[in-house]
Amino acid sequence: MALSGLDIFKLLPKTNCGECKLPTCLAFAMKLAGGQAKLEDCPYVSDEAKETLAEAAAPPIRGVVVGKGDREFKTGEELVMFRHEKRFINPAAIGVLISDTMSDEEIGAKVDEAAKDSWERVGQQLEVKMLAVKCESGDAVKFKAALEKAKASGLSIMPMTEDAGLMGEALGVVGDLNPLLCCATAANLEAMGGLAKEKGLPLVLKGEGLDSLADLAEKAEAMELKNLVLDPGTRNLKETLEALIAIRRGALTAKYKPFGYPTITLPCEETDDIFFEGALAGIYIAKYSDIVVMSSAESWLHYPLQVEVQNIYTDPQKPMAVDSKFYEIGSPGPDSPVLVTTNFSLTYFIVSGEVESSKIDSWLGVVDSEGQSVLTAWAAGKFVPDVIAKFINTSGIADKVKHRKITIPGYVAQISGELDEELPDWEILVGPREAGDIPTYLRNLVSG
């Protein structure tokens, strides 16, 4: 059973030193119990208390690190069944499947495409994280050749074979990259688990349904294997979705330790229809696959899935926001237009993108609206004349431009009169309502 905040408090030094950045040990204990603090934040906790508290401080689903370098990712550590209860922690990682039976040209093309699948969206980088290299030939030479090509991509690697001998050959190529070994089954657990333990590598456990998966996890734990990823072995929508929900519920609600690990799904093995495969992946990302492996690296398939991951794994209680300040779009000078908007990330990146596409160097002022969009911030009193005026007066923009013209979003045209009163030295211009009309507006403004 997890310890309560008071149980944890009894084991703390009770110095109220504040070095954990909280005012009291009781406050720290409550945060620790709620999964909002880390045990190592307290520098004075005793070794005996650490041993007792370690389990209480650990998330019910273990965190597992896969890969090394830029595309390394951490999976697991989830605390809730539903995003609105708190937030989901580590974004689902999307991988691409490669078979060693493909031609060199096919493998090279897929590796290159997967490595290029990377997009910046509202300040975050969305990208494919992993290449799953499957040994379908049974030939160690072909398997290692495919792994060599995958290794050159810089992505994390998941070698796939149930033959421990072939997996050993694979580790000669990618063993230094902290690969995710796939997979251990009831038939090969001793050999495959031995490899994972010897090298300290994460390991996929593949069951034949939930009962066999739980039994496999218990045996792996008895072997002192800790960095595990669970594959229920189901390969159809109904059974896979039921298994994913049961695993998450078992770990979080029932505190069932054998299910306290991240999960993996392979929609690439469930269908030959690429569109249905995309739909399966979207469902599994939502509930509750931590790693999803696709058959194709095409960007039209991956980008919407990456956006889904971004949307699900952002904190619903903390709006995405950019810093409040004036941003230089292009190389603005003293005669360049001045625009203002809110600091909601999506608003900023859409508006800045349209300003950039206009080819008109501009000053874009971002008012602190606590991460709310224009209309929402206006309704909440966060993007109103006195707030905007204070931002303008303290931003230093008056020292950077010779003119005194500011463009506000068309959706809040009604505040222009009040803003005139707040900023008597400035002329308030009303811009377009839709961001897509900004380029035309700016060109007309400059030419007029």
N, C-alpha and C positions, 0 to 999 in steps of 0.2 A: 504494500500500500504506500502511496505517496505521503510524505510528511506534510503536515499543515504548517502555516507560517509560524505559529506559536511553538510547534515542535522544533522547527529549525532554529528559532530564536534561542531556545534553551541550550543549543549547542554552539552558539556564537560567543565570541569573547566579551560582548556587552561593553565595549569601550566607547562606543558612539564617537569614534575618531573622525568619521566623515570621509575617510580615504576611498571609500567605495562610491563617493559622490552622492550619497544619501545621508540625511541628517542623523539617523539613529540606526542601531542594529536591528530594531524591530521593523523599521521601514525596509531595510535590506532583506530581512527574512521573508517579509510579505512579497516583495518583488521576486525573490528566489523561488518561492512556492508557486508563484504565478508564471514562472518561466520568463520573467522580464529582466533577470539579472544573472550573472555568472558567478559561480562559487569562487573563482580565482580573483574576483574583484575585491575580496576581503583578504588583506595581507596577513592577518593575525589569527586566522582560523587554525586550530590545532590539527595535527595529523590524524588523531583519533576521530575528531569531528568530520574531517574531510572524507574519511572512509565511510562514515555513516551518511553523510550528506551527498556523496557522489551520486548515488542512485536517485535521490530525491531531486537533485539538480539536473540530472540527465533528461532530455526529452524522451517521451515514450516511444518515439520512432528514431532509431539511431541515425546519425549523420554519416554518410559515406562519401569520401573524396575519390573521384575518378580522374585519371590523367595527370599531366604536369604542364606547366607553362600557361600560355594565354587562353587556351581552350579547356583548361582544368575546370571541373565543376564539382560542386557539393550537392548531394541530394539527400532527401530525408529530413529529419528533425521537425516534422510537422506536429502541431499541438492541438489542432481543432478539426472537427468534421466539416464545418461550414465557414467560409471566408469571413462572413460578417461577424462571427464570434470574436475574432481577433484579426488574424491575417494568415495567409499561407506563407511559408518561410523561403524555401529554396525552389526557384522556378524549375518546372519540368524541362529536362534536357532532351533535345530531339537529335536522333542519329540517323545515319543512312547505311543501308545494307549493301555490302559488296560480296560477291561470290568468287572464289578462286577458280571457278570454271569459266569465267568471263575472259575475253581476249584482253591482251595488254592495252589495246586502244580503248576498249570499253571501261576497264578499270581506271585508266588514266583520266578519261573524260569525266567519270563519276567523281573521282577524287578531286579533280580541279573544280568541278561545279560545287561540290559540297564545301570546299574551302572558301569559295567566293560567296557563298550564301550568308551574307552579313549586311544588316541594314541598321542605320541609326534612326530611331523614332523617339520623339519627345525626350531627347537627351540620353536615351539608353541604347545599348548595342544589342541587337537581336541577331543570333547566329546559330548555325548548326554546331553542335558540340562534339559529336562523336562519329566515328566510322566503325561499323560492325563488320568484321571480315570473317565470312563463313567458309569453313573448309568442307566443300561439297565433293571435292575430287578424291579425298582420301590420300592425296599425294603431298608429302611434307614439303617437297621442293616448290610446288605450285602455291601451297599455303604461305610459305615464307616469302615468296616473290610478291604475292598480293599484299602481304603485311608490310613489306618494304615500301611499296608504292603508297600505301595508306599512311605510313609513318612520315613520309615526306610532306604530308599536308599540314602537319602541326596540330591536327585535331586529336582528341583523346581516342583511344583504340579499345575495341572489344573483340578479341579473338573468339571465334565460335566453333567449338568442337566438343564432343563428348568423349573423345579419345584422349586420355591423359598423356600418352606418348606424343601425340601431335601437339598438344598444348605445351608440353615441355619444349618442343622444337620452336613453337611460336614465341615463347619467352626469350629464346635466344635472339630474337629480332626486336621485340617491343617490351621486354621485361623491365627495362629501365624507365618506361613511361607511365608506370603505375596503371597498367591496363585493367579493365574489368573482365575477369575470366568468365566465359559462358560456355558450358555450364556444368554444375554438379547435379547429379541425379542419384536416386537410390542405388543405382548399379555402380556408380563410379565415385561416390562421395569420398571414400578413403583416399583414393589416388589423387583426385582433383583437389580435395580439401588439403591434402598434404602439400601440393604445389603452392596453393594460395598461402598456407601458413608459413612455409619455408621462405617465400619471397615477400610476405607481408602485403599481399595484393587483395583487392576486393573480389568477391566471388558471387556469381548468380546461382541461386538454388532453383532448380526447375522441378516442380512437383507434377503429379497427375491428379490435380484437384486439391482442395484445401486440406483435407486430412493428411494426404501424403506430404504436402508442403510443410505442414506443421511438424510432422514427424522428422522430416529432413532437417528443418531448422533446429530442432532440439538436438539431433545428432551432431550437427555442425557446431552448435554451442558447446557440446560436450568435448569437441575437439579443440576448443578455445578459439574458434573462428568467430570474429566479431564484425568484420566489414562485409556484410551480406546484402544481397539484393534479391527480392523474391519474384519468381515467375510461377504463377499457378499452373502453367502448362495448358491452360484453356486456349482454344483457337477459334472461338466464335463470339459474337457480340454479347449474347445473353449470358453465357457462362463467365466470360471475362469480366463484364461489368459487375455481375454479382460477386465475383471473387474479389475484385478491387475494393468494393464497398465493405465486404465482410472483413478483409484484412485491415482496412483503416479503422473500422469500428472495433474490431477485436483488440487492436493496439491501443486505441485511445479510450474507449469506453470500458472494456473488460480488462485492460492492462495485461493482455495475453502476450507474454514475452516472445514466443516464437513468431508472432506477427509484427514485432516491433522493428521492422526494417523497411527501407524504401522498396518500391515495386517497379517492375519493367513490363512493358507490353510490346508485342511485335505485330502490329496490324499488317505489316508486309507479308506475314505468313498466314494471314486469315483470308485473303482474297486476291484475285488477279485483276480486279477492277480498281484502277488507280483512284477514281473518284470516290468509290466506296471506302477505299483505304484511307483517304483523307477525312471522310466523315467519321470513321472508326477512331482515327487519331484524335480528332476534336472531342469526341465523347470521352475517351480515356484520359485526355489531359484534364478535362473538367472533373472526372471522378475515377480514380485518383492516381493515375500513373505518374511516377516520378521520372521515368525514362521511356521514351517512345521511339521505336526504330521503324523507319520508312524505307520503301524499296527504291524511291526515286529521290534525286537531289535537285529536281527542277524548282526554280524559285517560285513559280506560280502556286506550287503545292505548299512550300514551306513558309512563305511570308504570312499568309493568313493564320497558320498555326502558331507562328511566333507571336503575332499580335494577340492571339487568344491567350497564350501563356503570359504575356505582359499584362493584359487586362486582369487576369485572374490573380496574379501574384503581386499586384500592387496593393499597398495597404489601404483598405477602404476607409480607415479612420484618419488617414493622413494624405490630403490631396497632393498630387504631384505639382511641385512649384519650382520656378526658377528664381534666381536672385533678383531683388528689386533694385534696378539701376537703369542707366541709359546704355543701350547696346549699339555698337557701330555696325551698321549693315553696309558692307562695302567699305569705302574710304570717305566718310562724310566730312564736310568742311563747314565753314561759317555760313554758307548759303544753302546748305542741305535741308530738306524737309524734316520736321520734328513730328513724330507720332507718339501716342500713348495707348497702352492696353493694359491688361491685367497679367498677373504672374502665374496663372494656370499654365502648366507646361504645354498642353496641347494647343492652347490659344497662342502662346508665344511662338511655338515652332511653326504653326500654320501661318501666322501673320508675318513672321520674319522670312519664311520661305517665299511668300508672295512679294514682299518688299524686295528681296534679293532677285527674284525673277524679273522684276520691273527694270533692273539695271540702273536704278536711280539710287545713288548713295544717300543714305538716310540715317537719322537718329531715331531709335525706337526706345521710348521710355516705358519701363515695366513697373507698374504701381503694385505695391504689396497688397494683394486682395485675399491673402491667406489661401492661395491656391484655387480660387474660384474663377469661373468664366465671367465674361463681361456682364451679361444680364443677371446672373446669380449674384455676383458681387455688388452690382448696383442695387438690387432688391435687398441685400443684406447690409447696405450702408458702408460697404468696403470700397466702392468705386464711385464716389460722389464728389461734388465740387471741392469741398474743403480738404478731403484726402488727396485729391489730384493736385490741388494748388500747393499743399504742403510739400508734396513730392517734387513738383517743379521748382519751387523756391529753394529747396535744400539740395537739389541734384547737381547744381553747377552748370546746367545746360545753358543758362543765360550768358555765361562766359565763353561758350563754345560757338554760338551762332550770332550773326549780326541782326537777323530779322526777329520778329516776335510773333510767329504764327505756329499754332499747335493744332494738330488734327486729332480729333477724338473719334471713337468708333460710331458708326451710324446708328447702332442699336441703342445708344444713349444720347441721341440728339437732343432730347428734352432737357439735358442738364447744361446745355451750352450757355443759356442766359445767366444762370447762377454762377457758372464758371467764369463768365465775363466779369462778374462782380468780384470774384475771389482773385482773379488775375487781371487787373485793369490795364496793365501794360502789354498784355498779350491779345492777339486776335485769335478767337476760337473758330476753327474750321471743322465742319462735320464731314467725316469720311464715309465710305460706303458701308452698307450693312453686311455685305458678304465679303469674306477675305479674297475671293477670286476676282473681285473687281478692283482690288488695291493697285495692281500694276497700271491699269488704265487711268485710275484716279491720279496716281503720282505723275505719270507722264503729262497729263493735262495740267496738273498743278505747276510743274516745272516750266512747261512751254507757255502757260498762260501768264 
